[in-house]
Amino acid sequence: MSRKGDSMISTSPKSSVQLANDRRNDARQALDADLWLLDRGGAAVRCRCLDASNGGLRLLAPIGFGLRPGQIVELSSSEPKSNTPGATRRAAEVMRTHFQFGGDGDWIELGVRLRGPARADETV
């Protein structure tokens, strides 16, 4: 864990972290799981789910994917082209972003709100 200004930064899902602009009122469940994040163009990047609450997730993704608040993305429990049986996909809206620099690399922390199951006819 490191300190940058007044906010604590950590990539550990089990640590106590003060989150910038966090809007969730529900309790969080710590997680340590890989997800795939897909944008509208079909590009995919592996990200790490740090915790979940009622209807939302906190994720870490590599910088450079062009993520911003208001963007609609799709989350997948498996690599998009793997056709893994039982894999799930959900549409989500990026609610907040926060950059994390140093230590174990440079990341963007995302707060996303789940929008329901992704449908084939929905543009993500």
C-alpha positions in Angstrom: 0.0 0.0 0.0 1.2 3.5 -0.7 0.0 7.0 -0.1 -0.6 9.6 -2.7 -2.0 12.8 -1.4 -4.7 12.0 1.1 -6.0 8.9 -0.5 -4.6 5.4 0.3 -3.8 3.3 -2.7 -3.7 -0.5 -2.7 -4.2 -3.4 -5.1 -4.9 -5.8 -2.3 -8.6 -6.6 -2.1 -8.3 -7.4 1.6 -6.9 -4.1 2.7 -8.7 -1.1 4.0 -8.8 1.4 1.2 -10.1 4.9 1.1 -11.7 5.3 -2.4 -11.8 8.5 -4.3 -15.3 9.5 -5.3 -16.9 6.2 -4.2 -20.7 6.4 -4.4 -21.7 3.0 -3.1 -23.7 2.8 0.1 -24.0 -1.0 0.1 -21.6 -3.3 1.9 -18.7 -4.7 -0.2 -17.6 -8.3 -0.5 -13.8 -8.6 -1.1 -12.9 -10.5 -4.3 -9.8 -11.5 -6.1 -11.0 -12.6 -9.6 -10.0 -12.0 -13.2 -12.6 -10.6 -15.6 -12.4 -9.5 -19.2 -13.5 -6.0 -20.1 -14.7 -5.4 -23.7 -15.3 -2.1 -25.3 -17.7 -1.1 -28.1 -15.1 -2.0 -30.8 -14.6 -5.5 -29.4 -11.2 -4.9 -27.9 -10.7 -6.8 -24.7 -8.4 -6.5 -21.7 -8.0 -8.6 -18.6 -8.8 -6.8 -15.4 -8.9 -7.7 -11.7 -12.1 -7.5 -9.7 -11.3 -6.3 -6.2 -14.7 -6.1 -4.6 -18.4 -6.3 -5.3 -21.5 -4.6 -3.8 -25.1 -4.7 -4.7 -25.1 -3.9 -8.4 -21.5 -2.7 -8.7 -17.9 -3.8 -8.9 -14.5 -2.2 -8.2 -11.9 -3.2 -10.9 -8.3 -2.6 -11.7 -7.4 -2.5 -15.4 -4.2 -1.6 -17.3 -3.9 2.1 -18.3 -4.3 2.8 -22.0 -7.7 1.2 -22.7 -9.4 4.6 -22.9 -11.9 4.1 -20.1 -14.0 7.0 -18.8 -17.1 7.7 -16.7 -20.3 7.2 -18.6 -18.8 4.6 -20.9 -20.7 1.4 -21.4 -18.6 -1.8 -21.4 -19.2 -5.5 -21.2 -17.6 -7.7 -18.6 -17.0 -11.4 -19.2 -16.0 -14.1 -16.8 -13.8 -15.8 -19.4 -11.6 -14.7 -22.3 -14.1 -13.5 -25.0 -13.1 -15.9 -27.8 -12.7 -19.0 -25.5 -16.4 -20.2 -25.6 -16.0 -21.4 -22.0 -19.2 -23.3 -20.9 -21.0 -21.4 -18.1 -19.2 -18.1 -18.8 -21.3 -15.0 -18.0 -21.4 -11.6 -19.6 -22.8 -8.4 -18.1 -23.1 -4.9 -19.4 -21.8 -2.2 -17.1 -21.5 1.6 -16.9 -18.2 3.1 -15.8 -19.1 5.4 -12.9 -15.7 6.6 -11.8 -12.1 6.2 -12.6 -9.0 6.8 -10.5 -5.4 6.3 -11.6 -2.9 4.4 -9.5 0.9 4.8 -10.2 4.0 3.1 -8.9 4.8 0.0 -6.8 3.3 -2.9 -8.9 2.7 -0.9 -12.1 0.3 1.8 -13.4 -3.4 1.0 -13.3 -6.8 2.6 -13.6 -9.2 1.8 -10.8 -12.8 1.6 -12.1 -16.1 1.8 -10.3 -18.8 0.2 -12.5 -22.5 -0.2 -12.1 -23.9 -3.5 -13.6 -26.7 -3.0 -16.1 -28.1 -6.5 -16.3 -27.3 -9.3 -18.6 -25.7 -8.2 -21.9 -28.0 -8.9 -24.8 -27.0 -9.6 -28.4 -29.1 -6.6 -29.5 -27.6 -4.1 -27.0 -24.8 -1.9 -28.2 -22.0 -2.1 -25.7 
